[in-house]
């Protein structure tokens, strides 16, 4: 068949041509494909020229081509191999997930053709981990945040077109164990966030955990979201005092002596960040840091036995936050311990008593009236040895050891006794003088008017036997010779010493005369020798003066000491 065709445009231009149509014989077999329909799957991101499929027709001299234009794919016209034209990425173009390719085979020899269908499914690859917002939890909350409080919500998604199902898992560390919980991506407080903890302080008061987000791909990809929660302190506890609440201090403690240490605790961190001060009670001071209590005045047990003071303890919360501090006050007692620091007091300190010689031994003659403000036990002792055999002290009472004897024909005691008594409290003592006058008592009989015969009375000899020493004769001789030699040696020594002193005096006098004649000053050595001579002379005179006295005593009225001679009664003030 011949068909004439004319083509014209809108401007009137035209062209014409002829089409020849040949009708083929019906007995020629049609062209077919071995697999007229194929379903293939490939994975994404395999790059350019990735193999997709192969189409094959049952004839030779075949040419393969796409019926339509498919940019992601290309086909070899001779082999029928279909390949990717570029890298297929479903995340960039979701339309690539499914494609239907129509392939035409044409036989150039006998001019036959056929069409096949290739369905291509591009499979997604799990190549991207989940993306989360926020990528890290950085929070700052108070330690008193209630349990169940929401700290934030975690939002995550997966850019892969498949495997979009996400799972969340909270992983705490040892410090934050059970502190948080995760509910549908919402982070909540699960337990008290304690600030007052040494472990938390060592970790800069920060609780740490990790939220792991997993997708549903195989293998699964994971994203870690750090959780950093910093806890701020709250001054929630009041300081508490601990014992002891009373201290003892000796009354003779010096000023600035440490009485003790006040102890208190604060459950708020830092546990030792406290300050002490005294708001009541004078005479004491306290170290504001360690609570040591100091004495600032003298104490007297006899005046005041107990002192009280009020000590306040406040924490140092104002260092971190400008707010009211927690404080606690407490009474403390200071017991003054008695110390023997006062001597006994006797009133009067001179006692006089007159008794008869017939007073029996052991009966009190004088009872001392002495007191001690320190309440110490007092003891009285006779100190002058001349009367210790005649008198004794029974407690604070003076009594005689035996009866007095005033027998003109026998022993005759003194009638006046001065007894020196020392009253002591164990540390301090007081002198007391007791003067005892004894009146001799004799028995008389009435005169008989009748004449009586006078008889001569034989003399009565009273012998008083005392202990004596009766050495052997040879010992007496040796002692006598040794004493004589000692006296001779002492006399020679004294004569030698006096001779040297006189000679030295003459030499010094000669040198002084010579010095005065020539107008010279006296040699310092000579002055020293002169001073020594004067001192020796004064010492000798004093020694000779002291040889007249055999005792030393203290006047009970003035308190001055004096020397006395027990034989002559002579006294001299010292």
KOLKOLTOR-112160 format. One record per residue: z, x, y of N, C-alpha, C, O, CB in turn; residue in one letter. Coordinates in steps of 0.2 Angstrom, whole numbers, plus 5000, padded with zeros to 4 digits. Each point is the difference from the previous one (the first is absolute). Last residue first. Glycine has a CB too. Example, Ala and Ser with C-alpha at 12.3 -4.5 7.8 and 13.67 -1.06 7.14 Angstrom:
<sites>
503550644989500150045006500349965005500150035006498950034991s501049964975500049965006500050045006500350054999500349864995a
</sites>
This chain:
<sites>
581653255196499450044999499549985005499450035000500949984988x502549995014499449965000499450054998500050065003500549855005x502150124984499550035005499349964999499849994995500850125005x502349904992499449975000499550035005500350025006500249884990x502150144989499550015006499349984999499850004994500950105008x501349894983499849945003499650015006499849965004501249994992x500050214987500349995007499849945003500349985005499750144996x499349914977500750035000500349995007500649985000499150104991x498049865004500549964996500750025000500549964999498550014994x498950065025500550044995500549964997500449975003499450135005x497649845003500749995000500350054995499750024996500249865007x497750045012500350044995500749995001500349995005498850104995x498849735006500550055002500350044994499949974995500449955015x497649885000500450044995500450055003499950025005499149964987x500249765017499950075001500450044994500549984998499450015015x500149774992499550024996499950075000499650034996499949865005x502149965011499450035003499550024996499450005002501450045006x501149864982499949965006499450025004499549965001501750035000x499650114978499849944999499849965006499749955000501050054990x499250275005500449955004499849934999499449995001500950105007x499350114974499749975005500549955003500349964997498550054997x501450244993500149934999499649975006499850045005501349974990x499750244990499549975005500049924999500049984995499350125005x502350154994499749934998499649985006500050025006501049954987x500450235007499850004993499749934998499949984994501050105003x499650115025499949934998499850004992499650044998500149925014x500650245001500649975001500049934998500549974999499750105011x497950074989500550024995500749975001500449994995499050125004x498749885017500049954994500550014995500149964996498750035007x501050165015500249945003500049954994500549964999499250065012x499450194985500750005001500349945002500649984998499350145004x497849894997500350004994500750015000500449964995498650095001x499949955024500049944997500349994993500349964998498750025009x500750235004500549965003500149934997500549984999499350095012x498550074982500650024997500649965003500549994997499050135002x498349845009500149984993500750024998500349964996498450045002x500650085023500249935000500149974993500549964999498850035012x500050234990500750005003500249925000500549994999499350125008x498049944987500550034995500749995002500449974996498750115000x499149875020500149954994500550024995500349964997498550015005x500750195015500449945002500149954995500549974999499050065013x499250154983500750025000500449945003500549994997499250135004x497949864998500350004994500850015000500449974996498450064999x500049995025500149934998500349994993500449964999498650015008x500450255001500649975003500149934998500649984999499250105011x498350024982500650034996500649975004500549994997498950125000x498549845012500149974994500750024996500349964998498450035001x500650125021500349935002500149964993500549965000498950045011x499650214988500750015002500349935001500649994998499250135007x497949904991500450014994500750005001500449984996498750095000x499449925023500149944996500450004994500449964998498650005007x501450215016499550004994500249934996500549984999499450145000x500549915028500450014993499549994995499649955000501550025005x498150125019500249944997500350024993499850054997499349885009x500950255015499649974995500349944997500649985001499050134996x501150065021499749945002499549974995499549975001500650075010x501550154988499350015001499649945002499450015001500750084991x502249895004500050065004499250015002499950025005501250034990x499549784989500149985007500050065005499849995006500949934989x498950124982499549965003500149985007499649995004500249974984x501850165000499450045001499549965003499650025005500750064986x501649815002500150045006499450045002499950015006501449994991x498549884984500049955005500250045007499749995005500649914988x499850214986499349995002499949955006499650015004500150014984x502550035003499750065003499349995002499850025005500950054987x500349764997500350005006499750075004499950005006501249944990x498350024981499749955005500350005007499650005005500249934985x501150214993499350025002499749955004499650025005500350034984x502349905004500050065005499350025001499850025006501350024989x499149794990500249975007500050065004499849995006500949924990x498950144982499549965003500149985007499650005004500049964984x502250134999499550055002499449975003499750035005500750044986x501249785001500250045006499550065002499950005006501349974991x498349904984500049965006500250045006499749995005500549914988x500050204986499350005002499949965006499650015005500150004983x502550005003499850075002499350005003499850025005501050034987x500049764997500350005007499850075003499850005006501149934990x498450044981499749955005500250005007499650005005500349934985x501250204993499450025001499649965005499650035004500450024984x502149885005500150055004499350035002499850035006501350004989x498949804990500249975007500150065004499750005006500849904990x499250154982499349975002500249985007499550015005500149954984x502250124999499550065002499449975003499750025005500750054986x501249775001500250045006499550055002499950015006501349974991x498449914983499849965006500350035006499649995006500549914987x500350214987499350005002499849965006499650015004500250004984x502449985004499950075003499250005002499950035005501150024988x499849764996500250005006499950075004499850005006501149924990x498550054981499649965004500250005007499650005005500249934986x501550184993499450045002499549965004499750025004500450034985x501949855004500150055005499450045001499950025006501349994990x498749824988500149975007500150065005499849995006500749904989x499350164982499449985003500149985007499550015004500149964984x502350095001499650065001499449985003499750035005500850034986x500849765002500350035005499650065003499950015005501349954991x498249934984499949965006500250035006499750005005500449904988x500450204986499350015002499849965006499650025004500249994984x502449975004499950075002499350005002499850035006501150024987x499749754997500350015007499950075003499850005006501149914991x498450044981499649975004500250005008499650015004500149924986x501750164992499450055002499549965004499650045004500550014985x501849835004500250065005499450045001499950025006501249984990x498649744998500250064997500150055005499750005005499849974984x500749785020499550044996500450064997500650015001498549965007x501549785001500350064998499650054996499949994994501249945005x499049835019499650054996500450064998500250035005498749925001x501849784999499950075003499650044995499949984994501250015013x499949744999499650044996499950075004499950005006499549904989x502949965009499249995001499650054996500350054997500049915015x502449944992499650044996499349985001499849944999501150084992x501649965021499349965000499550054997499850055002500549885008x502650044991499450044999499449964999499949964996500850134998x501949905017499449964998499450054999499850035005500649865001x502450114995499450045001499549964997500049984994500650135005x502049855011499449984996499450035001499750005006500849894994x502350185003499349995003499549984995500050024994500350075014x502349834991499650064998499249995003499849955000500950074989x501649875021499449994996499650064999499950045004500149845000x502850055000499450045002499449994995500149994994500750105011x501149725002499850054995499450045003499649985003500849954987x501749905019499350035001499950064995500550044999499649935013x501349784989500150074998499350035001499549984998501450004994x500049805022499750024993500050085000500150045005499149864995x502049875013499950085000499750014993500249984995500750045013x498649755004500550034996499850085000499550025001500849874992x498349945017500650025004500550044996500450035003499449875004x497550084990500649984996500650025005500050065001499449954987x497949935019500650055000500649974996500249945002499350115009x497949874983500549995005500650054999500150034994499649855006x497650184994500649964997500550005005500150045005499750004984x497350005010500750025002500549964997499949944997499650095014x497750064985500549944999500750035002500250064998499149904992x498150095020500550034996500649944999500049965004499850165000x497449945005500549954998500550024995499850024995499449895008x498750185016500450014994500649954999500349985005499450144997x497849855010500850005002500450014993500049964996499849965014x497550144998500549984995500750005002500250065003498949994989x498249925018500750035002500449974994500049944999499850075014x497450034991500549974996500750035002500150064999499149914991x498150005018500650035002500649964996500149945002499450115010x497649984986500649954999500650055001500150054997499349884995x497850065015500650044999500649954999500149955004499450145004x497649934988500649965002500650044999500150044995499349855001x497750135005500650034999500649955003499949975005499550144996x498049854987500449995006500750034999500349994994499149915009x497850104986500850004999500350005007499750015005500250054984x497649904995500350015006500850004999500249974996498849985011x499750024974499650045004500350035006499950055002499149894993x502249934989499550034996499550055003499850044997500449864996x501649985018499649954997499550034995499549964998500749965012x502450165001499350014998499749944997500349974996499950155003x502149995015499749944997499350015000499750015005501349924999x501250244997499349995001499849944997500049994994499850145007x502749985009499649964995499349995002499849995006501249954991x501450215008499349995002499749974994499950024995500150085013x502749915000499549994994499349995003499949955003501050014989x501750135015499449985004499450014994499850054998500649995014x502549944989499450024997499449975004500049945002500650064986x502350055013499449985003499350024997500050064998500749945013x501650054981500049935002499449975004500049945002501350084999x499150174978499949995007500149935002500049964996499250145004x502249994979499349995002500050005008500549995003499249954986x502050184993500049965006499349995002499850055003501449995000x500450044974499449995003500049965006500449955000499050074990x503050045003499450024996499450005004499950035005500649914985x501750005018500250064995499450014996500050044995501149925005x498749875016500250065004500250064995499950065002500549875007x497849874987500750024997500250065004499750064999500149894990x498249895011500450025006500750024998500549975003498849965005x498149994982500650034998500350035007499750045003499949984985x498549775004500250065004500750024998500449974998498849995011x499049924973500549995006500250065003499950064998500649854995x497050074997500750004998500549995005499850005006499950074985x498049915013499950014993500750004997500049974994499050105008x500249785020500350074998499950004993500149954996500750055013x497549865007500650004997500350074998499650044999500149844996x498249965019500350064999500749994997500449965002499050095008x498249814989500750005001500350074999499850034995500349845002x497650034999500150025007500750005002500250005006498749944996x500650114973499549965004500050025007499950065002500349844990x501550214999499949954995499549955004500349955003500850074990x499850255012499749945002499849954994499750024995499850055015x502650134995499349984997499749945002500449965004500050094986x501750175015499749935001499349994996499750054998500849955014x500850204986500649955002499749935001500449964998500250145008x498150104989500449994995500649955001500349984996499450145001x498649935019499749974995500549994994499949964995499050085008x501350075019500449944998499749964994500249954999500150045013x498950224998500750015000500449944998500550004998499350075011x497749954994500350024993500750005000500350004995498750065003x499249795016500550065001500450014994500449964998499650025015x498549844987499650065001500450065001499850054999499349885006x500949814983500450045004499750075000499850034995501249915002x497749824999500250064997500450045005499850015006499249994987x499749745001500450045005500350064996500249994994500149915013x497549914992500550044997500350045005499850035005499549974984x499049775010500350055003500550034996500349974995499549985016x497749904987500750014997500350065003499750065000500049894989x498449915024500150054995500750004998500549995004498550085000x499849805014500349974994500150054994499949974994499649925010x499850145020499450004994500349974994499650004995499950105010x501949935014499549955002499450004995499749954999500650075013x502350054984499450035000499549955002499949954996500450144996x502649965011499449954998499350055001500050055003500649845001x502450124995499350035001499549964998500149964995500450155004x502349935003499549945002499350035002499950025006501149914998x501250164980499550015005499649945001499949964995500150165002x502649914995499449984998499550005006500149985005500549944986x501950205001499649985006499349984996499850034995500750055014x501449964978500350015006499649985006500249975004500350134990x499749824978499650025006500450015006500549965002498649974993x501850134980500049945005499650025006500150055003501049914993x499350204986499549954999500049945004499549965000500550084989x502350095008499350034999499549944998500149964996500350165001x501949825017499750024993499350035000499649985005501249934990x501250105025499449964998499750034993499950064999499849915013x502250125001500149964994499449964998500049974994501250035008x499050125019499950054994500149964993499850034995500550075013x498949775014500650034998499850044994499549984996501249925008x497650055017500349974993500650044999500250055003498649924993x499149985024500750034999500349964993500049945000500250095013x497250025000500449964996500750034999500050074999499049884995x498350055019500750035000500449954996500049945000499950115011x497350014994500549964997500750045000500050064999499249874994x498150085018500750034999500549954999500149955003499650145005x498149844995499950064996500650055000499950054997498949945006x501049724998500050065004499850064996500050004994500849965014x497949934986500349985006500749974998500149954997498850025009x498650164985500749994998500449985007499950045005500150044985x497449934998500350005006500849984998500149954997498850015010x498850174980500549955000500450005007500050055004500149974984x497350055013500650034997500649945000499949955003499850175001x497549854994500649995004500650034997500249994994499349915012x498350084983499950045007500649995005499950025005498949974993x500249944976500650025003499950055006500050064999500549934989x497949805005500150074999500750025003500249985005498550044995x499849744992500650035003500050084998499950024994500749875006x497249955003500450024995500650045003499950045005499249974987x499249785016500350065002500550034994500549964999499350015014x498049854986500750014999500250075002499750054997500349874993x498049915016500150075000500850014999500349985005498650055002x499049764989500750025002500150084999499750034995500749855001x497449945011500250054995500850025002500150005006498750044993x499249745004500650045002500250054995499949994994500549905011x497150025002500550004995500650035003500050055003499249954987x498049905015500650035002500649994995500049964996499750035016x497450014991500649974996500650045002500050075001499349904989x497849975016500650045001500649974996500049944999499650115012x497549964995500549974996500650045000500050065000499249894992x498950025028500250044994500549964996500449965003499450155003x498149815011500750004999500250044994499749984994500549925012x497550165004500349944999500750014999500250065000498849904994x498750185008500449985005500349934999499849955002499650135006x499850124974499849945003500549985005500650014999498949954991x500750244998499349984998499849945004499449995000500850064989x501950055015499550065000499349974998499550035003501550054994x501049785003499650005006499650065000499550015005501449945000x500550014977499449964999499650015007499449995000501149934992x501650184997499550035005499449975000499550035001501050084997x502149804996499550034997499550025006500149995006500049954983x502750045012499349965001499550044997500050065000500449895011x502450024990499550034997499349965001500049954998500850114993x502049975019499449965000499450054997499950065001500449865008x502650074992499450045000499449954998500049964996500650145000x502149905013499549964998499350045000499950035006500749864998x502250164992499450015004499549964998500049994994500350135009x502649944996499449964997499450025005500150015006500749904989x501750204996499649995005499449964997499850014995500550105012x502449964987499449974998499649995006500249985005500349974985x501750145012499850024993499349984998499750034996501549965001x500350085026499549954998499850024993499750064999499949915013x502250154998499949955005499549954998500149945001500050155007x500650094978500649965002499949955006500449955001500250154995x497750044995500249954995500649965002500049944999499650144992x498450045023500850014999500249944996500049955001500250115010x497450094999500349944996500850025000500250064999498749914995x498950115023500550024996500349934997500149955003500250165004x497149905000500750015003500550014995499950004994499749925015x498150054985499950035007500750005004499950025006498949944993x499950034974500649995004499950035007499850065000500949944989x497349914993500450055003500649985004500049955003498950124998x499149854979500549985005500450065002500350034996499749854999x497450084994500650045000500549975005499850005006499650104989x498249835000500649964999500750035000500549974998498849954997x498250155008500350004993500749974999500349994995499150115004x499349895022499550004995500350004993499849964996499550115011x501949925014499649945000499550014994499749954998500450035014x502450114991499450035000499549944999500049974995500450155000x502049855016499650004994499450035001499649995005501049904991x502150095015499350005001499750014993500350014995499850045016x502549885002499650024994499250005002499849975005501149984987x501049985022500350064997499550024994500250054996500949925007x499149775004499950065004500350064996500449994995499749955016x498849804985500450054997499950075004499550034999500549914990x498049885008500749995002500550054996499850024995499949865006x497950134998500049955006500849985001500149975005498849994992x499550254991500649975000500049955006499950025006500750084989x497349994988500350015007500749965000500149964995498850055011x498750084978500749985000500250015008499850045003500449994984x497349944998500450035006500749975000500049945000498950095007x498850014974500649965003500350045006499950065000500349884989x498050084991499850005007500549955003499949945002498950084996x501050034978500550045004499850005007500450045004499850034987x498449824993500749984999500550035004500549975001499150014987x497949975020500350054996500749984999500449985005498850114999x499949724992499850075000499950035007499849965004499650024985x502349835002499450015003499850075000500550045000499749865007x501950024985499549994995499350015003499550004996501249924997x501750195014499549955002499450004995499750054999500649975014x502550074990499350004997499649955003500349955002500250094987x501950135016499749935000499350014997499750055000500949915010x501950184996499449994996499749935000500449955000500050144992x501350115021499949934999499349994997499550035002501249945008x501250244990499349985001499949924998500249984995499450145003x502650055011499649984994499349985002499850015006501349954989x500550175019500449954996499749984994500449994995500149975016x499250275004499749954997500549954996500350034995498650055004x501650065024500050004993499749954997500049945003501150124998x499349985023499350014997500050014992499550024997500250035014x502650005000499549965003499350024997499950064999500849925012x501450064974499850025006499549955003499749964996500550165001x501949814986499350025000499750025007500249975005499649954985x502550005002499950075003499250025000499950065001501349974996x499649774993500249995007499950075003499950005007500949914991x497750024980500750025002500150005008499550005004500550084986x498449744996500050075004500750025001500449965003498550015002x499549834980500650035002499950075003499650044998501049904992x497949815007500150085000500750025001500349975004498550044999x499549764990500650025003500150084998499850024995500849875004x497749974993500049975006500750025004500249975005499149934990x498950224985500649975002500049975007499750025004500950064988x497649844996500750035000500050085001499450034998501049874995x497649945016500350024994500650035001500250035006498749984989x499349825020500550054999500250014993500149954997500350035015x497249924998500649984996500550075000499750054998499749864995x498349975022500350064997500749984997500349955003499250125005x498449764993500550025005500450064996500250004994499949885011x497250034992500750014997500550025006499850045004499749984984x498149955015500249934997500750014998500349954998498650034999x499150135018500750014999500349944998500349965004499650125006x497650014984500449945004500750024999500350014995498849905003x498350234999500749994999500349945004499749985005500550144992x497249924992500450015006500749984999500249954997498950045011x498750084975500649965002500450025006500150065000500049914987x497250055003500650045003500549955002499949955003499350145001x498649924978500549955003500650045003500450034996499249874997x497850134995500550045003500449955005499849985005499550134994x498749894980500549965004500650045003500350034996499449874996x497550134998500750025001500449955004499749975005499950154994x498249854985500249985007500850035000500449964998498849945003x498550144982500750015001500149985007499750035005500450064986x497949844990500150025007500850015001500349954998498650005007x499150054973500749985003500050035007499750055002500949954987x497649924989500150045006500649985004500249945000498650095001x500349944972500249975006500150065005500250054998500449864995x497550104988500750015001500249975007499650005004500450104988x499049765003500150044995499650075001499449995000500949914992x500949895025499450034997500250044994500650014999498950005012x501849855005499949984993499450034997499849984994500749915009x501350215017499549954999499949984993500350034996499150015014x502950055004499550014995499449955000500249945001500750124992x501350055023499549954999499550024996499650055001500749915011x502450114994499450024997499549944999500349954998500350144996x501650005023499649944997499450034997499550025003501049905005x501950214998499350004999499849934997500249984995499750155004x502449995016499749974993499350005001499750025005501349904994x501550165015499350014998499849974994500450004995499650115011x502049905015499849984993499350004999499649985004501449954996x500850215018499349974999500049984992500150044996499350025014x502250085005500149925000499449974999499849955003501150075005x499350224989499849975007500049935000499749975004499650134998x501450024979499349985000499849975007499549975000500550014987x502250095008499750064998499249985000499650055001501449994992x500549785011500050055006499650064998499650035004501549935000x499249884979499549985005500050055006499550015003500749874993x501450164988499350014997499549985005499450035001501049964987x501849975017499950075001499350024997499650045003501649994996x499649745012499950034994499850075001499550015003500349884991x500349895020500650045000500150034993500449984996500249955012x497649924998500050065004500550054999499950065001499549875008x499449864976500750035002499850065004499650054998501049914992x498349815002499750065002500650045004500149995006498749974995x501149834980500350025006499750085002500150044995501049885003x497449934987500750024999500250025007499650015004500350024983x497949895010500349974993500750025000500449974996498550044999x499049955024500650044999500349964994500249944999500050105013x497149964991500749975002500550044998500050044996499549855003x497650095004500650044998500649975003500049995006499250114994x498449794991500550005006500650054997500349994995499349895009x498450064982499950055005500450005006499950045005499049944992x501649894984499349985003499850045006499749985005500549904991x502150184999499849934998499349995003500049985006501249984993x500750264996499349985002499849934997500049994994499750135007x502750045006499649964995499449985003499949995006501149974988x501250235009499549965003499749964994500150024994499650065015x502250064988500149995007499449955002500249965005500350154997x499950004976500249935001500149985007500349955002500350064987x499150245009500049964994500349935001500650005003499550104990x499650115021499849935002500049954994499749955001499650105009x501250194988500449975005499949935002500549965001499550165003x498750004979500749994998500549975005500449964999499450144994x497649835010500350064997500849994999500249955000499050125007x498749744991500550035004500250074998499850024994500749875009x497349934994500450064997500550035005499850045004499249984988x499449745004500450045004500450054996500349994995499849915013x497449964990500650024996500450055005499850045003499649964986x498349815008500550045005500650024995500249964996499449985015x497649984986500749994998500450055004499850055002499949914986x497749915013500450055002500749984997500249955000499250085010x497849904988500749984998500550065001499950054997499749864995x497950105010500449995006500749974999500450005005498549985000x499050104982500650034999500549995006500450045002499150054991x497949895013500449974994500750045000500150045004498849934989x499750085024499849934999500449974994500049945000498950085006x502150195009499549994994499949925000500549965001499950154993x501249985021499349995003499550004994499449975001500950095009x502349864992499650054996499349995003499749944999501150064990x501849955022499449974997499650064997500150065002499949845006x502750025004499550054997499449964997500049944999501050144998x501549915019499449974999499550054997499850055003500449865006x502650054995499550054998499449964999500049954995500850135001x501549865019499549984995499550054999499750025005500549864997x502550135008499350005001499649984994500350004994499950095014x502249904994499950065004499250015001499850045004501250014991x500949744999499450034999499950065005500150005006499449894991x502850024992499650005006499450034998499950054997501149965010x500849964977499549955001499550005006499549975000501249964993x501850165008499650004994499549955000500249945002500850114991x500050045031500249964994499550014994499450025001501149905007x500250275010499549954999500149964994500150034995499150055010x502150115006500349934998499449954999500249945001500850095006x498650204999500350004994500349934998500249994994500150135008x497549905014500750015000500350004993499849974996500349985016x497450134993500449945000500750025000500250064999498949884994x498250165009500750015002500449945001499849965004499850145002x497950004981500449955003500650035002500350054998499249864995x497950134997500550045004500449955004499849975004499450134996x498949904979500549965003500550055003500350044997499649874995x497350115002500750034999500549955004499949985006499750144993x498149825001500050064994500650034999500150034995498849995009x500949725004499950075003500050054994500249984994500549985016x498049914983500250005007500749975000500149954998498750055007x499250114976500649975002500250005007499850065003500649964986x497650014990500150025007500649955002500049945000498850105003x500350054971500249955005500150035007500350055001500249884990x497950214994500649974999500249955005499649995005500850124991x497149964994500450005006500749974998500149954997498950045011x499250024976500050075003500550005007500150065002498749964993x500249844983500750005003500150075003500350044997500249874995x497149955003500450064998500650005004500049995006499050084991x499049734996500550035005500450064997500249994994499849905013x497450014985500850004999500450045005499850055002499949934986x497849895011500350065002500749994999500349965003498850075005x498749854980500749995003500350075001500050044996500149854997x497249995003500550065001500649985003500149975005498950114997x498749814984500649995004500550065000500250024995499749855002x497350084999500650054998500649985005499950005006499350094990x498249804994500650005004500650044998500150014994499649875008x497350104996500750014997500549995005499950025006499650064985x497649875006500650015004500750004996500049964995499449985014x497750114989500549974998500650015004500050055004499649954984x497550045009500650015003500549954997499949954997499650095014x497750074986500549954998500750025004500150065002499349924986x498250135010500249965006500549954998499949945002499050085003x500150164982499849944999500249955005500049944999500050094989x500550205016499450004995499749934999499549995001501050114993x501549955019499450025003499449994996499549995002501250085006x501849814991499550044996499450015004499649955001500950014988x502149985018499349995001499650054996500150065001500149895011x502549934993499650064996499349985001499849944998501150084994x501549925022499349984998499750064997500050055003499949865006x502850004997499550064999499349974997500049964996501050125002x501549845016499449974997499550064999499850035006500449854998x502650105000499450045001499449974996500149994994500650115008x501949835008499549984995499450035002499749995005500949904993x502250175007499350005003499649974994500150024994500150085014x502649945001499549964996499350005003499949995005501049944990x500850205016500449984994499549974994500150024994501049975013x498550075017499750044995500349994993499850024995500050075013x500949815013499449974997499750044995499649974996500249985015x502050125003500249964994499449974997500149984994501050005011x499350255009499549945000500249964994499850024994499350045012x502350125000499650005006499549945000499849975005500350154995x501449924982500449995006499650005006500249975005500750084989x498049994985500149935001500549995006500049955003499950034985x498250215007500849995001500149935002499849975005500350154999x497850064986500249935001500849995000500450034996498649944997x498950225013500749994997500249935001500049985006500350144996x497149914997500550045004500749984996500049974995499450035016x498649934979499750035006500550045004499850055003499349864997x501050034972500249985007499750045005499850064999501349924997x497649964981500550045003500349985007499649965003499950144991x498849834982500249985006500650055002500550014996499249865002x498050154987500750015000500249985007499750025005500250084987x497849904998500449945000500850015001500349954998498849994995x498850215006500550004994500449935000500349984995499850155006x498249915016499750024994500549994994499849984995499550105011x501249885017499549964998499750014993499649964997500150035016x502850034997499550054998499449964998500149964995500750145002x501249815020499750004993499550054999499550005005500849884993x502150055018499350025000499850014993500450004995499750065016x502049825007499750034993499350025001499649985005501249944989x500649985024500550044996499750044994500350044997500649895007x497749915010500250075003500550044996499950065000499949895011x498349864983500850014999500250075002499950054996500049874994x497849895011500350065003500850004999500349955002498750065006x499249854975500350005007500350075002500050054996500249835003x498750104981499749955002500249995008499649985004500449964984x499950304999500549945001499649955003499550015004501550064998x497950104981500250005007500449945000500149954996498950105008x499450114978500649965001500250005007499950055004500649984985x497350024993500350025006500549955002499949945000499050115004x499750044973500349955003500350035007500250065000500149884989x498350134989499750005007500449955005499649965003499350084992x501449894981499950075002499749995007499849955002500150104987x501849784997499350025002500050075002500550025003499149854999x502349964995499750024994499350015001499649974997501249964997x501450125024499549954997499650024994500050064999499949905013x502750105001499450024996499549944998500349964997500450154999x501649995021499649944998499450034996499750055003500749885007x502250174997499350014999499749944997500249964996500150165001x502149955020499749974994499250024999499850045004501049864997x500950215014500349935000499749974993500449984996499650015017x500650274999499649964995500349935000500649994999499150114994x500450075028500449984994499649954996499749955003501450075003x498450095016499650014994500449994994499950034994499450055012x502249965015499349985000499750024993500250044997499749985016x502849934988499550045004499349974999499949954997500850155001x501449814994499750054995499550045004499750054997500649884993x501249875017500150075002499850054995500350054999500649915008x499549804982499850025007500250085001500350034996499949855008x499050014972500650005005499850035006499550035001501349994989x497949814992500150075002500650015004500249955003498550074997x499949804981500550025005500150075002499950044995500749865000x497449904995500350065000500650015005500049965005498950094991x499349774990500650005004500350074999500250024995500049855004x497150014997500650054999500649995005499949985006499250114989x498349804994500649995005500650054997500150004995499549875007x498250144988499849975006500649985005499949995006499149964988x500450234987500649975002499849965007500150035005500750054989x497450014996500450014994500749965001500249964996499250155001x498449815016500550065000500450004994500149944996500050055016x497249924993500749984999500450075001499850054999499949854993x497649985012500450065000500749985000500249955004499050125003x498649784982500450025006500550065000500150024994499949865009x497650074983500749994999500350025007499850055003500249984985x497449875009500450075001500849985000500249965003498850095004x499249784991500250034994500350065001500350034994498849925000x499949925023500649974998500250034993500649994999499249915007x498650205015500049974993500749984998500450045001498550024996x500649975029500050044994500049954994500149945000500650155005x498349895021500549974995499950044993499550004997500349885009x499850195021499750004993500549974996500650015000498850095002x499949915025500549984995499750004994499549964998501149975010x498950175018499749994994500649984995500450044999498650045003x500749915026500450014994499749984994499749954999501350035008x498350095020499849974994500550024995500150064999498749935004x501249995026499950044994499949964994499949945000500850155005x499649935025499949964994499950054994499850065001499649855006x501750065020499750044995499949964994500349944999500250165006x500249875024500049984993499650054996499750055002500349835001x501150045023499750054996500149984993500449964998499950135010x500649785010499349994998499750054996499449994998500549955012x502450044998499650025005499249994999499650015004501350074999x500949884981500149955006499650025006499849955004501350034992x498150104979500650005003500049955006499549965001500750164996x498449904978500050005007500750005003500449974997498449975003x499650084975500750015003499950015008499650045002500950014987x498049874987500050025007500749995003500449954999498450015002x499950064973500649985004499950035007499850065001500949944988x497949934986500050035006500649985005500249945000498550054999x500850034973500349965005499950045007500250065000500749894992x498250044980499950045007500349955005499849945001499250134995x501249964975500049965006500050045006500350065000500349854994x
</sites>
